[in-house]
Amino acid sequence: MTVQQSDVLIVGGGLMGSAAAFFLRRRGQSVTLLERDQIGQYASGVNFGNVRRQGRYLGQLELANRSWALWKRLPELIDDDLEFIASGHMRVCYREDEIAELEAYAAAPEARELDLQIYRGRELHERFPFLGPDVKGGSYAPHDGHANPRLAAPAFARAAVRAGARIEERTEVSEVQKVGGGFLVGTTDGRQFSAERLLITAGAWGQKLSEQFDEPVPLDTNGPQMAVTEPVPYALPTVIGVYTKVPEEVIYFRQIPRGNIIIGGGYRSKPDMLTRRAQVEPRSILNQIQQMRRLLPGVGNLNIIRVWSGIEGYLPDSLPIMGPSGQVDGLYYAFGFCGHGFQLGPGVGDVMAELIATGSTGTSIEPFSIRRFAGTTAQRSKAS
């Protein structure tokens, strides 16, 4: 049997894997990417589409800033802008004490590049007159925005192929093993692939592969809930989300130039990991409607025309797994982005390519190491 060889094997064809394939080719590495279904089919293609930096863990902003610089260069990099609009992003709150928390975040040294502006009271409602009266304050990030997630992974994959990468869709991995100084991957259709280095970007299924290398992590899977309204005149360019510790109050929306308002937040569903499907949670959609009326009273009579969900991997600390294996030389991970990986995607691909090609990266990713879960008691995945 012929074993197909490359410098780097990537397992998982979402935005992280596709971007990594592209940037690895730019660094002269031969790349083969294996995707069980279609490129961008799961979390990468069905998320809300937020391209935001504000609100992230402060230690993640260095990575987010690197990614933001790439978002601005997308047309020259991959010949596609992914419908990216730097529309501004607003975090609003319903309580006075939450404004102080937004102010503290804006004052943090790590957040200086975000140019955050705090609004409250009358000033807030003069600047954003469509917000409901319950909204007390907000933090405005002028450079953040949104994009179309359905376009992202496929566009990076096409660019990677043009650059010389090999991408195999409908190719399910059956076994992964370390053989000598490299890796051997077998697929369910009987093919074999080998490489010196292996990058696992398998999203909600990433821990199934890391476990094969004795590095299980406590990954949980959930189905975020999305909805979209009928089109109305374009009047809400800024992405807006609620900052709150009350789960049912979590809501965010963006209007696209075609006029539709895309809504996310609220309750999540439990996906079926065998059929690889996530169901819509009716109570979540009803809650989204209720919360949107509170946040944006003018949408009260709009019709919801479509609802959907996806499969996303979450970790207890809400941080991803990203970086080298703690046990196996040549093995790397980038998965479990906890529902907020879309903006990071280009940066993750660039950082992982740099790390794999050179052995180090100039961007801090140590907080995301898989080693933080070594020896914990909650090792087994809940995604079975």
C-alpha positions in Angstrom: 0.0 0.0 0.0 1.3 3.4 -0.9 1.7 5.8 2.0 1.2 9.4 1.1 3.7 11.6 2.7 4.0 15.3 3.6 5.8 17.5 6.1 2.7 18.2 8.1 -0.6 16.3 8.4 -3.7 18.3 9.7 -6.7 16.4 11.0 -9.8 18.7 10.8 -11.0 21.0 8.1 -12.6 23.9 10.0 -11.3 27.4 10.0 -8.3 26.6 12.2 -7.1 23.7 10.1 -7.7 25.4 6.8 -5.9 28.6 7.9 -3.0 26.5 9.3 -2.7 24.7 5.9 -2.6 28.0 4.1 0.0 29.6 6.3 2.1 26.4 6.4 2.3 26.5 2.6 3.5 30.1 2.8 6.3 28.9 5.0 7.3 26.2 2.5 5.9 23.2 4.3 4.2 20.4 2.3 0.7 19.9 3.8 -2.1 17.3 3.7 -5.4 18.1 5.4 -7.9 15.4 6.2 -11.5 16.3 6.8 -14.2 13.7 7.7 -17.0 15.6 6.1 -16.8 18.9 4.2 -14.6 21.9 4.9 -16.2 24.3 7.4 -19.2 22.1 8.0 -19.4 22.3 11.7 -18.7 25.1 14.2 -16.6 27.1 11.8 -19.5 27.5 9.3 -22.5 27.9 11.6 -21.3 30.3 14.3 -22.6 33.8 14.8 -19.8 35.5 12.8 -18.4 37.8 15.5 -15.0 39.3 14.7 -14.5 40.8 18.1 -11.6 41.3 20.4 -13.2 43.1 23.3 -14.5 40.9 26.1 -11.8 38.2 25.6 -9.6 36.8 28.3 -6.9 39.5 28.6 -4.2 36.9 28.0 -5.8 36.1 24.7 -5.7 39.6 23.3 -2.2 39.3 21.9 -3.4 36.4 19.7 -6.6 38.3 18.9 -4.6 41.3 17.8 -2.4 39.2 15.5 -5.5 37.8 14.0 -7.2 41.2 13.6 -4.2 42.3 11.5 -4.8 39.4 9.2 -8.5 40.0 8.9 -7.7 43.5 7.5 -5.4 41.8 4.8 -7.8 39.0 3.7 -8.3 40.1 0.1 -4.6 40.2 -0.6 -4.0 37.0 1.4 -6.7 34.7 0.2 -8.5 36.7 -2.5 -11.7 36.9 -0.4 -12.9 39.4 2.2 -15.3 36.9 3.8 -17.8 39.8 4.0 -15.8 41.3 6.8 -17.0 44.6 8.0 -15.2 46.6 10.7 -18.5 47.9 12.0 -17.7 48.4 15.6 -18.7 46.1 18.5 -20.7 47.2 21.6 -21.0 45.3 24.9 -24.0 46.7 26.9 -25.2 46.0 30.4 -28.3 46.3 32.5 -26.7 47.2 35.8 -24.6 50.1 37.1 -22.0 47.8 38.8 -21.4 46.1 35.5 -20.3 49.4 34.0 -17.4 49.5 36.5 -16.4 46.1 35.2 -16.4 47.3 31.6 -14.3 50.3 32.7 -11.8 48.1 34.4 -11.4 45.9 31.3 -11.0 49.0 29.1 -8.3 50.3 31.4 -6.2 47.1 31.4 -2.9 47.5 29.6 -3.6 44.4 27.4 -6.7 46.2 26.0 -5.0 49.4 24.9 -5.1 48.5 21.1 -8.8 48.1 21.3 -9.5 51.9 21.8 -12.5 51.1 24.0 -15.0 53.9 24.7 -17.3 53.7 27.7 -20.9 55.1 27.4 -23.5 55.4 30.1 -26.9 57.0 30.7 -28.0 59.8 28.4 -24.8 59.7 26.4 -25.3 56.1 25.6 -28.9 56.5 24.4 -28.0 59.5 22.3 -25.3 57.5 20.6 -27.4 54.4 20.3 -31.0 55.6 20.4 -32.5 52.2 19.4 -31.4 50.5 22.6 -34.1 49.7 25.2 -34.5 51.7 28.4 -33.1 48.9 30.6 -29.6 49.3 29.1 -27.5 51.3 31.5 -24.1 51.4 29.9 -21.7 49.9 27.3 -18.2 49.5 26.0 -17.7 50.4 22.3 -14.8 48.8 20.3 -14.6 50.8 17.1 -12.3 48.4 15.2 -14.2 45.1 15.8 -16.9 43.8 13.5 -18.4 40.8 11.8 -18.0 38.4 8.8 -19.7 35.5 7.1 -18.7 32.2 8.8 -20.0 30.1 5.9 -17.3 31.6 3.6 -14.3 31.4 5.9 -13.0 27.9 6.1 -13.7 27.1 2.4 -11.9 30.3 1.3 -8.8 29.5 3.3 -8.9 26.0 2.0 -9.1 27.2 -1.6 -6.2 29.5 -1.0 -4.2 26.6 0.6 -4.9 24.4 -2.4 -3.8 27.2 -4.8 -0.6 27.4 -2.7 0.0 23.7 -3.1 -1.7 22.1 -0.1 -3.5 18.8 -0.5 -7.0 18.7 1.0 -9.0 15.4 1.3 -12.7 15.8 2.2 -14.9 12.9 3.0 -11.9 11.2 4.6 -12.4 9.9 8.1 -9.5 9.1 10.3 -9.6 5.6 11.8 -6.3 5.5 13.7 -3.4 7.8 14.5 -0.1 6.6 15.8 3.5 7.7 16.4 5.8 5.6 14.3 9.5 6.3 14.7 10.2 10.0 14.2 6.8 10.7 12.6 3.1 10.0 12.4 1.1 7.4 10.5 -2.6 8.1 10.0 -5.0 5.5 8.6 -8.4 6.3 7.2 -11.7 4.3 7.0 -11.3 3.9 3.3 -8.0 2.1 3.7 -5.5 4.8 2.8 -2.5 5.8 4.9 -0.8 9.2 5.3 2.4 10.0 7.0 4.2 13.1 8.2 6.9 14.3 10.5 4.5 16.6 12.3 0.8 16.3 13.1 -1.7 19.1 13.9 -5.1 18.2 15.4 -7.7 20.8 14.6 -10.7 18.6 15.0 -12.9 20.9 17.0 -15.4 19.2 19.3 -13.8 15.8 18.3 -10.2 17.0 19.2 -10.1 15.3 22.5 -10.9 11.9 20.9 -7.6 12.2 19.1 -5.6 13.7 21.9 -6.8 10.9 24.1 -5.0 8.4 21.7 -1.8 10.1 22.7 -2.6 9.8 26.4 -3.6 13.5 26.7 -7.4 13.5 27.4 -9.0 16.7 28.3 -12.4 17.5 29.9 -14.1 18.7 26.7 -17.8 19.2 26.8 -20.0 19.6 23.6 -22.9 22.0 23.2 -25.0 23.4 20.4 -25.1 27.2 20.3 -28.4 28.5 19.0 -28.8 31.0 16.2 -31.7 32.7 14.4 -32.1 35.2 11.6 -35.0 37.6 10.9 -36.6 38.7 7.7 -34.7 41.5 6.0 -35.5 45.1 7.0 -33.8 48.4 6.0 -30.1 48.4 7.0 -29.8 50.6 10.0 -27.8 48.7 12.7 -24.2 48.4 11.5 -22.7 47.9 15.0 -22.6 44.4 16.5 -24.2 44.5 20.0 -24.1 41.9 22.8 -25.2 41.9 26.4 -22.5 41.7 29.2 -24.2 39.9 32.0 -23.7 37.0 34.5 -27.3 35.9 34.1 -27.3 33.2 31.5 -30.7 33.8 30.0 -29.8 37.5 29.5 -27.0 36.6 27.1 -28.0 37.8 23.6 -26.1 39.3 20.7 -27.1 40.4 17.2 -25.7 41.9 14.0 -27.4 43.2 10.9 -26.0 42.4 7.6 -26.2 44.8 4.6 -28.9 42.6 3.0 -31.1 43.6 6.0 -31.4 40.4 8.0 -30.6 40.5 11.7 -28.7 37.5 12.9 -29.2 36.6 16.6 -27.3 34.4 19.0 -27.0 33.6 22.6 -29.1 32.0 25.4 -29.6 28.3 26.1 -27.6 25.6 24.3 -28.6 22.2 23.2 -26.8 18.8 23.6 -25.6 17.6 20.2 -25.7 13.9 19.1 -22.1 13.2 18.6 -22.8 9.9 16.8 -25.0 11.4 14.1 -23.0 14.7 14.3 -26.1 16.8 14.5 -27.2 19.5 16.9 -30.9 20.3 17.3 -32.5 23.6 17.8 -33.7 24.3 21.3 -37.2 25.8 21.2 -36.9 27.5 24.6 -33.7 29.2 23.4 -35.4 30.7 20.4 -38.3 31.9 22.6 -35.9 33.4 25.0 -33.9 35.1 22.2 -37.1 36.8 21.1 -37.9 38.0 24.6 -34.3 39.2 25.2 -34.2 41.0 21.8 -37.4 42.9 22.7 -35.7 44.1 25.9 -32.4 45.0 24.2 -33.9 46.3 20.9 -37.6 47.1 21.3 -38.0 48.0 17.6 -37.6 44.4 16.5 -40.7 43.2 18.3 -42.8 42.5 15.2 -40.1 41.0 13.0 -40.4 37.4 11.8 -37.8 34.8 12.4 -37.2 33.0 9.1 -34.6 30.4 10.0 -33.0 28.9 13.1 -30.0 26.6 13.4 -27.4 25.2 15.7 -23.9 23.6 15.4 -21.5 21.5 17.4 -18.9 23.4 19.5 -16.3 22.1 22.1 -16.1 23.8 25.5 -13.5 23.5 28.3 -14.0 24.3 32.0 -11.8 27.5 31.9 -13.3 28.7 28.6 -9.9 28.7 27.0 -8.8 26.6 24.0 -6.2 23.9 23.6 -3.5 25.4 21.5 0.2 24.6 21.1 2.5 21.6 21.3 1.7 18.3 22.9 2.9 17.9 26.5 4.1 14.4 25.8 4.7 13.7 22.1 7.3 15.4 19.9 6.0 16.7 16.7 2.3 16.7 17.8 0.3 20.0 18.0 -3.2 20.9 18.9 -5.6 23.8 18.1 -9.2 22.9 19.2 -11.8 23.6 21.9 -12.3 27.3 21.3 -15.4 27.4 23.5 -17.6 29.3 21.0 -15.4 32.3 20.5 -12.8 31.0 17.9 -14.1 32.7 14.7 -12.2 35.9 15.1 -9.1 34.0 16.2 -9.1 31.7 13.2 -6.6 33.4 10.9 -4.3 34.2 13.8 -4.4 30.6 15.1 -3.5 29.3 11.7 -0.6 31.8 11.4 0.7 31.1 14.9 0.5 27.3 14.5 2.3 27.5 11.2 5.0 29.5 12.7 5.3 27.2 15.7 5.4 24.0 13.5 7.8 25.4 10.9 10.2 27.1 13.3 9.8 25.5 16.7 8.6 28.7 18.4 6.2 31.6 18.0 6.4 35.2 19.0 2.8 35.2 20.2 2.0 34.1 23.7 -0.1 30.9 23.8 1.2 29.3 27.0 -2.1 29.8 28.8 -3.7 27.5 26.2 -1.4 24.5 26.7 -2.9 21.1 27.0 -0.5 20.5 29.9 -2.8 22.5 32.1 -5.1 19.5 32.2 -2.4 16.9 33.0 -3.3 14.9 36.1 -6.8 16.4 36.6 -9.5 14.1 37.7 -12.1 15.2 35.1 -10.2 13.8 32.1 -12.9 12.0 30.2 -14.8 13.7 27.5 -18.5 14.3 28.0 -18.9 14.2 24.2 -19.6 10.5 23.8 
